[in-house]
Amino acid sequence: MALNKVEICGVNTSKLPVLSNEEKEELFKRIKQGDQEARERYIKGNLRLVLSVIKRFSSSNENADDLFQIGCIGLIKAIDNFNTELDVKFSTYAVPMIIGEIRRYLRDYNSIRVSRSLRDIAYKAIYAKENYLKEHLKEPTIDEISKIIDIEKEMIVYALDAIQNPVSLYEPVYTEGGDTLYVMDQISDKKNKEENWVENLSLQDAMDRLGNREKNIIELRYFQGKTQMEVSEEIGISQAQVSRLEKNALRTMKNYLRA
């Protein structure tokens, strides 16, 4: 995905305006009064925020123009729903909204699909491999995996090969106790870890509303870039429980930021 080009969706990114805090406050007062011109100025003044977010998806094969448009939808939703009475920066509130909009787009409109049956076989094989490795401290052979899940090894190899490239990070791996675990939950976010991206969102106030265990999970997942499996082993609970607590924590933080 080319993010280094100057023009995206007809917008010259090198000439995007930057709003001062005073301008933002004044524009939001006018926006709340129904001033459409102020709304347009505020949107244009925050397009750099959208650009910074779509860089997070630089490994995606999606067109930068498409992601920028989707990110702008998230930005507009954030503007329309932001509560200026809260002691929270607009960027802190807007970034998760923009990310969520892009993630929904990637999940729902992924152009390359793998049949459900092949994905199920591949995920069964991956899950069996992880359990075997944990129990025996060595990786199983294809023959061993075949015996565990009672599927021909040729079909397992075919299924695993099929998901190597086209599978989306937002495809479900398996569901346990009503909690769906996605492929992205199995992957460490090294880029996020190195750049400390989440720390720059100033979410400490929202995190202070969490219990100790939920706060610990958020710090391990988003500040240290650990997978749910790694977190579950570190704190001694199942991955499904980690997933459930993580979702509850994110919901609590979101509700606080949106209240």
KOLLO-854934 format. One line per field, with one value per residue (C-alpha): residue in three letters; y, z, x. Coordinates in Angstrom, 2 decimals, always signed. Example, Ala and Ser with C-alpha at 12.3 -4.5 7.8 and 13.67 -1.06 7.14 Angstrom:
<recs>
res: [ALA	SER]
v: [-4.50	-1.06]
w: [+7.80	+7.14]
u: [+12.30	+13.67]
</recs>
This chain:
<recs>
res: [MET	ALA	LEU	ASN	LYS	VAL	GLU	ILE	CYS	GLY	VAL	ASN	THR	SER	LYS	LEU	PRO	VAL	LEU	SER	ASN	GLU	GLU	LYS	GLU	GLU	LEU	PHE	LYS	ARG	ILE	LYS	GLN	GLY	ASP	GLN	GLU	ALA	ARG	GLU	ARG	TYR	ILE	LYS	GLY	ASN	LEU	ARG	LEU	VAL	LEU	SER	VAL	ILE	LYS	ARG	PHE	SER	SER	SER	ASN	GLU	ASN	ALA	ASP	ASP	LEU	PHE	GLN	ILE	GLY	CYS	ILE	GLY	LEU	ILE	LYS	ALA	ILE	ASP	ASN	PHE	ASN	THR	GLU	LEU	ASP	VAL	LYS	PHE	SER	THR	TYR	ALA	VAL	PRO	MET	ILE	ILE	GLY	GLU	ILE	ARG	ARG	TYR	LEU	ARG	ASP	TYR	ASN	SER	ILE	ARG	VAL	SER	ARG	SER	LEU	ARG	ASP	ILE	ALA	TYR	LYS	ALA	ILE	TYR	ALA	LYS	GLU	ASN	TYR	LEU	LYS	GLU	HIS	LEU	LYS	GLU	PRO	THR	ILE	ASP	GLU	ILE	SER	LYS	ILE	ILE	ASP	ILE	GLU	LYS	GLU	MET	ILE	VAL	TYR	ALA	LEU	ASP	ALA	ILE	GLN	ASN	PRO	VAL	SER	LEU	TYR	GLU	PRO	VAL	TYR	THR	GLU	GLY	GLY	ASP	THR	LEU	TYR	VAL	MET	ASP	GLN	ILE	SER	ASP	LYS	LYS	ASN	LYS	GLU	GLU	ASN	TRP	VAL	GLU	ASN	LEU	SER	LEU	GLN	ASP	ALA	MET	ASP	ARG	LEU	GLY	ASN	ARG	GLU	LYS	ASN	ILE	ILE	GLU	LEU	ARG	TYR	PHE	GLN	GLY	LYS	THR	GLN	MET	GLU	VAL	SER	GLU	GLU	ILE	GLY	ILE	SER	GLN	ALA	GLN	VAL	SER	ARG	LEU	GLU	LYS	ASN	ALA	LEU	ARG	THR	MET	LYS	ASN	TYR	LEU	ARG	ALA]
v: [+0.00	+3.27	+5.84	+8.06	+9.72	+13.38	+13.13	+10.74	+10.86	+14.18	+15.67	+17.18	+15.78	+18.19	+21.13	+19.81	+22.45	+22.12	+23.52	+25.12	+24.12	+27.46	+26.93	+23.43	+24.66	+27.49	+25.25	+22.66	+25.30	+26.24	+22.58	+21.98	+24.90	+23.24	+25.22	+23.05	+25.27	+24.78	+21.03	+20.96	+22.97	+20.62	+17.56	+19.03	+20.06	+16.44	+14.62	+14.24	+12.08	+9.76	+9.57	+8.62	+5.84	+4.25	+3.93	+1.31	-0.79	-0.38	-4.15	-4.42	-4.94	-2.44	+0.74	+3.76	+5.87	+3.36	+3.18	+6.97	+7.26	+4.70	+6.42	+9.71	+8.04	+7.07	+10.62	+12.09	+9.67	+10.70	+14.40	+13.84	+11.87	+13.59	+15.05	+18.26	+18.30	+15.35	+16.00	+13.88	+14.94	+14.59	+12.48	+10.06	+9.54	+9.64	+7.20	+4.08	+5.13	+5.44	+2.13	+0.39	+1.67	+0.45	-2.93	-3.43	-2.59	-5.06	-7.74	-7.29	-6.47	-8.63	-9.44	-12.79	-15.50	-18.99	-21.51	-21.94	-25.67	-25.12	-22.42	-24.72	-27.50	-25.11	-23.64	-27.09	-28.07	-24.90	-25.33	-29.01	-28.04	-25.44	-27.87	-30.62	-28.25	-27.12	-30.71	-32.37	-29.39	-30.21	-29.59	-32.43	-33.93	-33.69	-37.37	-36.67	-33.70	-35.85	-38.45	-35.81	-34.10	-37.20	-35.51	-36.74	-35.18	-34.17	-32.11	-30.51	-29.46	-28.07	-26.15	-24.67	-23.64	-22.03	-19.64	-18.60	-15.50	-14.70	-15.13	-11.88	-10.88	-10.43	-13.97	-15.97	-18.79	-20.52	-19.74	-20.82	-19.90	-17.34	-15.48	-15.40	-15.41	-13.87	-14.52	-11.13	-12.30	-14.93	-12.45	-10.15	-6.58	-5.92	-2.55	-1.42	-2.58	-0.83	+2.48	+2.46	+3.60	+3.05	+4.99	+8.08	+7.91	+9.26	+6.62	+6.52	+8.09	+5.42	+2.65	+3.88	+2.80	-0.86	-3.52	-4.65	-7.82	-6.10	-3.26	-5.79	-7.54	-4.26	-3.32	-6.73	-6.77	-3.18	-1.78	-4.87	-6.33	-9.82	-12.28	-13.52	-16.92	-15.34	-13.32	-16.39	-18.28	-15.32	-14.69	-18.28	-18.22	-19.56	-17.66	-17.49	-15.78	-13.34	-12.56	-12.01	-9.77	-7.83	-7.14	-6.05	-3.73	-2.16	-1.73	+0.02	+2.31	+3.07	+3.87	+6.20	+8.05	+8.29	+9.16]
w: [+0.00	-1.14	+1.63	+0.50	-2.34	-1.93	-3.24	-1.80	-3.00	-4.69	-1.42	-1.39	+1.90	+1.99	+2.28	+4.88	+7.49	+11.16	+13.75	+16.99	+20.23	+20.28	+16.72	+17.59	+20.59	+18.63	+15.68	+17.93	+19.52	+16.06	+15.05	+18.02	+16.78	+13.40	+11.50	+8.47	+7.39	+10.80	+10.49	+7.09	+8.46	+11.44	+9.18	+6.94	+9.99	+11.21	+7.97	+9.09	+11.90	+9.32	+7.45	+10.63	+11.33	+7.86	+8.12	+10.75	+7.94	+5.63	+5.32	+3.86	+0.14	+0.15	-1.90	+0.19	-1.34	-0.22	+3.33	+3.48	+2.47	+5.07	+7.69	+6.89	+7.62	+11.05	+11.56	+10.72	+13.10	+15.83	+15.22	+15.29	+18.56	+20.47	+23.86	+24.41	+28.10	+28.79	+29.68	+26.73	+23.64	+20.40	+18.88	+21.82	+21.06	+17.26	+16.63	+17.91	+15.87	+12.70	+13.34	+13.98	+10.72	+8.76	+10.49	+9.64	+6.03	+5.87	+7.53	+5.44	+2.03	+1.79	-1.92	-1.68	+0.03	+1.15	+1.49	+5.02	+5.03	+4.15	+6.80	+9.40	+8.55	+8.64	+11.99	+13.49	+12.38	+13.82	+17.11	+17.31	+16.59	+19.38	+21.91	+20.90	+21.16	+24.63	+25.83	+24.19	+23.83	+20.18	+16.94	+15.61	+12.17	+9.60	+10.26	+13.97	+13.31	+10.88	+13.58	+16.16	+14.04	+11.97	+8.59	+5.71	+5.75	+2.08	+2.89	+5.88	+3.74	+1.09	+3.67	+5.39	+2.04	+1.05	+4.00	+3.83	+1.74	+1.41	+5.01	+6.64	+10.08	+11.04	+10.13	+13.13	+14.26	+16.64	+19.15	+22.78	+25.36	+23.06	+22.54	+19.00	+18.62	+15.43	+13.51	+14.61	+18.24	+17.51	+16.16	+18.03	+16.77	+16.55	+14.82	+17.47	+20.17	+18.78	+18.11	+21.33	+19.21	+21.81	+24.47	+22.32	+22.52	+26.10	+27.31	+30.89	+32.26	+30.62	+31.83	+35.39	+35.24	+34.81	+37.43	+38.05	+35.95	+32.99	+33.11	+33.15	+30.08	+28.15	+29.02	+27.93	+24.72	+23.52	+25.21	+25.02	+21.83	+23.23	+21.76	+23.73	+23.98	+25.51	+27.93	+28.99	+29.80	+31.70	+33.97	+34.20	+32.62	+29.33	+26.07	+25.92	+29.34	+28.16	+25.12	+27.26	+29.77	+26.98	+25.26	+28.56	+29.24	+25.78	+26.14	+29.51	+28.06	+25.02	+27.15	+29.29	+26.27	+24.70	+27.85]
u: [+0.00	+1.60	+1.38	+4.22	+2.34	+1.43	-2.12	-4.75	-8.34	-7.61	-6.33	-2.85	-1.56	+1.38	-1.03	-3.46	-4.32	-3.40	-5.81	-4.72	-6.45	-8.24	-9.51	-10.72	-12.69	-14.27	-15.14	-16.75	-18.94	-20.13	-20.54	-22.85	-24.93	-25.33	-22.69	-21.82	-18.94	-17.29	-17.83	-16.10	-13.18	-12.85	-12.88	-10.16	-8.16	-8.05	-7.28	-3.66	-5.02	-6.59	-3.28	-1.42	-3.92	-3.89	-0.09	-0.88	-2.32	+0.68	+1.09	-2.41	-2.87	-5.73	-5.52	-4.45	-7.21	-9.85	-8.50	-8.31	-11.97	-13.02	-10.88	-12.62	-15.96	-14.62	-13.37	-16.78	-18.50	-16.07	-16.79	-20.53	-20.39	-17.57	-18.49	-16.52	-17.41	-15.11	-11.48	-10.33	-8.42	-10.35	-7.54	-7.76	-11.43	-11.19	-8.33	-10.18	-13.22	-11.13	-9.38	-12.69	-14.15	-11.12	-11.15	-14.83	-14.07	-11.17	-13.26	-16.40	-14.95	-11.86	-11.84	-10.07	-12.08	-11.20	-14.01	-15.36	-14.61	-10.94	-10.59	-12.13	-9.69	-6.74	-7.74	-8.37	-4.88	-3.33	-5.18	-4.16	-0.56	-0.54	-2.00	+0.41	+3.37	+2.30	+1.86	+4.87	+7.23	+7.83	+6.00	+3.83	+4.21	+1.43	+0.70	+0.25	-2.01	-4.01	-4.62	-5.60	-8.26	-9.13	-8.61	-6.44	-2.99	-3.25	-6.34	-4.58	-1.62	-3.98	-6.01	-2.96	-1.52	-4.83	-4.87	-1.22	-1.81	-5.49	-6.63	-7.65	-6.35	-9.97	-11.07	-12.31	-10.03	-12.42	-15.12	-15.09	-17.71	-19.25	-15.95	-14.60	-10.82	-9.43	-6.22	-4.89	-5.19	-2.53	+0.02	+2.38	+2.28	+6.01	+5.62	+3.18	+5.54	+8.60	+6.91	+4.86	+1.94	-0.76	+1.13	+0.76	-3.03	-3.10	-5.56	-4.31	-7.48	-9.62	-7.30	-7.61	-11.27	-10.22	-9.64	-6.07	-6.34	-8.04	-5.52	-2.68	-4.13	-4.44	-0.86	+0.47	-1.58	-1.28	+1.80	+4.01	+2.52	+1.89	-0.59	-3.58	-1.89	+1.23	-0.88	-2.87	+0.34	+1.79	-1.19	-2.42	-5.87	-7.27	-7.01	-10.80	-10.82	-8.15	-10.29	-13.39	-11.58	-9.87	-13.21	-14.76	-11.84	-11.99	-15.75	-15.26	-12.62	-14.76	-17.80	-15.70	-14.36	-17.80	-19.78]
</recs>
